[in-house]
Amino acid sequence: MSAEDAKELEREVKKLKRIASERAGELHDLIEDRLPAAYQDIPAIAQATYDACKTWAEANARLTAVQQG
């Protein structure tokens, strides 16, 4: 992988981390401000948070592999 490709992957990981943090914030807001009335929103928000975190973790693992070797 070229240095430019590695930099692009690093930017992508940062972007995905931001997105995951935003989703986690949405979940936090649901818990803190809207429950129990908005209980029906739990599955969709939880799934979106899980998906965003998983996507970040996969990209971060690729970045770590590139950086180590």
MDAnalysis code that builds the backbone (N, CA, C; Angstrom):
import MDAnalysis as mda
import numpy as np

u = mda.Universe.empty(207, n_residues=69, atom_resindex=np.repeat(np.arange(69), 3), trajectory=True)
u.add_TopologyAttr("name", ["N", "CA", "C"] * 69)
u.add_TopologyAttr("resid", np.arange(1, 70))
u.add_TopologyAttr("resname", ["MET", "SER", "ALA", "GLU", "ASP", "ALA", "LYS", "GLU", "LEU", "GLU", "ARG", "GLU", "VAL", "LYS", "LYS", "LEU", "LYS", "ARG", "ILE", "ALA", "SER", "GLU", "ARG", "ALA", "GLY", "GLU", "LEU", "HIS", "ASP", "LEU", "ILE", "GLU", "ASP", "ARG", "LEU", "PRO", "ALA", "ALA", "TYR", "GLN", "ASP", "ILE", "PRO", "ALA", "ILE", "ALA", "GLN", "ALA", "THR", "TYR", "ASP", "ALA", "CYS", "LYS", "THR", "TRP", "ALA", "GLU", "ALA", "ASN", "ALA", "ARG", "LEU", "THR", "ALA", "VAL", "GLN", "GLN", "GLY"])
u.atoms.positions = np.array([
    [0.852, -1.173, 0.000],
    [0.000, 0.000, 0.000],
    [0.895, 1.233, 0.000],
    [0.564, 2.170, -0.844],
    [1.364, 3.386, -0.937],
    [1.109, 4.280, 0.276],
    [2.000, 5.229, 0.467],
    [1.857, 6.174, 1.573],
    [0.569, 6.981, 1.414],
    [0.248, 7.338, 0.183],
    [-0.989, 8.090, -0.065],
    [-2.221, 7.256, 0.262],
    [-2.188, 5.968, -0.078],
    [-3.307, 5.080, 0.253],
    [-3.455, 4.943, 1.760],
    [-2.343, 4.861, 2.461],
    [-2.380, 4.761, 3.914],
    [-2.967, 6.028, 4.533],
    [-2.603, 7.180, 4.002],
    [-3.153, 8.442, 4.498],
    [-4.658, 8.508, 4.248],
    [-5.086, 8.047, 3.085],
    [-6.510, 8.032, 2.770],
    [-7.264, 7.105, 3.732],
    [-6.690, 5.946, 4.020],
    [-7.307, 5.021, 4.960],
    [-7.379, 5.655, 6.349],
    [-6.342, 6.364, 6.737],
    [-6.345, 7.045, 8.037],
    [-7.464, 8.100, 8.095],
    [-7.646, 8.845, 7.022],
    [-8.736, 9.829, 6.969],
    [-10.096, 9.130, 7.056],
    [-10.221, 8.008, 6.380],
    [-11.471, 7.255, 6.403],
    [-11.779, 6.752, 7.818],
    [-10.766, 6.265, 8.508],
    [-10.949, 5.786, 9.881],
    [-11.412, 6.926, 10.782],
    [-10.827, 8.095, 10.635],
    [-11.241, 9.251, 11.444],
    [-12.693, 9.625, 11.148],
    [-13.065, 9.585, 9.884],
    [-14.436, 9.902, 9.493],
    [-15.409, 8.883, 10.094],
    [-15.057, 7.613, 9.997],
    [-15.922, 6.562, 10.525],
    [-16.033, 6.639, 12.049],
    [-14.957, 7.044, 12.707],
    [-14.999, 7.207, 14.159],
    [-15.947, 8.343, 14.535],
    [-15.916, 9.417, 13.775],
    [-16.825, 10.539, 14.024],
    [-18.278, 10.100, 13.852],
    [-18.541, 9.347, 12.802],
    [-19.899, 8.865, 12.553],
    [-20.355, 7.951, 13.680],
    [-19.475, 7.050, 14.119],
    [-19.816, 6.153, 15.225],
    [-20.098, 6.950, 16.498],
    [-19.316, 7.969, 16.739],
    [-19.538, 8.815, 17.918],
    [-20.868, 9.553, 17.828],
    [-21.228, 10.003, 16.633],
    [-22.518, 10.669, 16.450],
    [-23.671, 9.711, 16.729],
    [-23.563, 8.494, 16.250],
    [-24.606, 7.493, 16.499],
    [-24.695, 7.182, 17.985],
    [-23.549, 7.060, 18.639],
    [-23.544, 6.812, 20.081],
    [-24.205, 7.975, 20.818],
    [-23.987, 9.175, 20.355],
    [-24.635, 10.341, 20.946],
    [-26.148, 10.292, 20.800],
    [-26.610, 9.829, 19.645],
    [-28.046, 9.684, 19.429],
    [-28.637, 8.663, 20.404],
    [-27.913, 7.566, 20.597],
    [-28.364, 6.544, 21.539],
    [-28.388, 7.105, 22.960],
    [-27.361, 7.841, 23.315],
    [-27.294, 8.463, 24.631],
    [-28.464, 9.428, 24.830],
    [-28.735, 10.252, 23.827],
    [-29.840, 11.197, 23.934],
    [-31.178, 10.476, 24.101],
    [-31.342, 9.381, 23.392],
    [-32.558, 8.595, 23.533],
    [-32.705, 8.117, 24.974],
    [-31.642, 7.582, 25.515],
    [-31.678, 7.044, 26.870],
    [-31.915, 8.154, 27.896],
    [-31.189, 9.227, 27.759],
    [-31.253, 10.303, 28.748],
    [-32.521, 11.136, 28.658],
    [-33.003, 11.388, 27.455],
    [-34.055, 12.391, 27.288],
    [-35.414, 11.860, 26.849],
    [-35.442, 10.717, 26.181],
    [-36.692, 10.349, 25.526],
    [-37.336, 9.071, 26.047],
    [-36.610, 8.311, 26.843],
    [-37.212, 7.085, 27.383],
    [-37.997, 7.416, 28.640],
    [-39.007, 6.694, 28.947],
    [-39.509, 5.482, 28.311],
    [-40.463, 5.727, 27.148],
    [-40.874, 6.968, 26.929],
    [-41.891, 7.238, 25.906],
    [-41.465, 6.797, 24.503],
    [-40.192, 6.903, 24.170],
    [-39.722, 6.589, 22.816],
    [-39.089, 5.197, 22.738],
    [-39.577, 4.283, 23.547],
    [-38.989, 2.945, 23.582],
    [-38.958, 2.271, 22.211],
    [-39.893, 2.600, 21.345],
    [-39.955, 1.965, 20.021],
    [-38.775, 2.370, 19.137],
    [-38.067, 3.429, 19.490],
    [-36.902, 3.870, 18.712],
    [-35.625, 3.113, 19.074],
    [-35.658, 2.352, 20.162],
    [-34.445, 1.667, 20.631],
    [-33.839, 0.758, 19.561],
    [-34.580, -0.156, 18.949],
    [-33.945, -1.084, 18.000],
    [-33.237, -0.395, 16.829],
    [-33.871, 0.586, 16.222],
    [-33.279, 1.240, 15.043],
    [-32.025, 2.030, 15.419],
    [-32.103, 2.771, 16.514],
    [-30.945, 3.576, 16.917],
    [-29.813, 2.683, 17.399],
    [-30.147, 1.638, 18.138],
    [-29.118, 0.708, 18.604],
    [-28.445, 0.008, 17.423],
    [-29.223, -0.412, 16.426],
    [-28.645, -1.080, 15.255],
    [-27.749, -0.137, 14.475],
    [-28.181, 1.101, 14.297],
    [-27.361, 2.086, 13.577],
    [-26.052, 2.335, 14.318],
    [-26.115, 2.393, 15.634],
    [-24.908, 2.595, 16.439],
    [-23.979, 1.395, 16.308],
    [-24.527, 0.206, 16.417],
    [-23.739, -1.019, 16.269],
    [-23.074, -1.082, 14.898],
    [-23.827, -0.817, 13.853],
    [-23.294, -0.869, 12.489],
    [-22.165, 0.141, 12.287],
    [-22.361, 1.353, 12.797],
    [-21.325, 2.385, 12.655],
    [-20.059, 1.998, 13.411],
    [-20.212, 1.457, 14.601],
    [-19.046, 1.047, 15.382],
    [-18.331, -0.134, 14.731],
    [-19.082, -1.061, 14.196],
    [-18.482, -2.216, 13.523],
    [-17.721, -1.780, 12.273],
    [-18.295, -0.877, 11.495],
    [-17.621, -0.368, 10.307],
    [-16.321, 0.323, 10.677],
    [-16.356, 1.139, 11.739],
    [-15.138, 1.798, 12.211],
    [-14.105, 0.756, 12.651],
    [-14.520, -0.242, 13.414],
    [-13.588, -1.250, 13.931],
    [-12.908, -2.014, 12.794],
    [-13.650, -2.337, 11.765],
    [-13.071, -3.049, 10.623],
    [-12.048, -2.179, 9.899],
    [-12.390, -0.920, 9.670],
    [-11.453, -0.007, 9.007],
    [-10.237, 0.242, 9.878],
    [-10.450, 0.378, 11.177],
    [-9.332, 0.607, 12.091],
    [-8.390, -0.597, 12.126],
    [-8.934, -1.792, 12.050],
    [-8.110, -2.997, 12.003],
    [-7.253, -3.022, 10.735],
    [-7.844, -2.614, 9.603],
    [-7.063, -2.541, 8.358],
    [-5.938, -1.512, 8.496],
    [-6.258, -0.365, 9.089],
    [-5.243, 0.672, 9.277],
    [-4.120, 0.181, 10.188],
    [-4.475, -0.474, 11.262],
    [-3.477, -1.014, 12.197],
    [-2.562, -2.011, 11.491],
    [-3.148, -2.868, 10.660],
    [-2.354, -3.859, 9.912],
    [-1.382, -3.167, 8.969],
    [-1.834, -2.111, 8.316],
    [-0.970, -1.372, 7.398],
    [0.177, -0.698, 8.163],
    [-0.144, -0.115, 9.292],
    [0.853, 0.588, 10.076],
    [1.884, -0.341, 10.689],
    [1.495, -1.577, 10.960],
    [2.411, -2.540, 11.578],
    [3.262, -3.300, 10.563],
    [2.843, -3.260, 9.351],
    [3.654, -4.099, 8.501],
    [3.637, -3.840, 7.088],
])
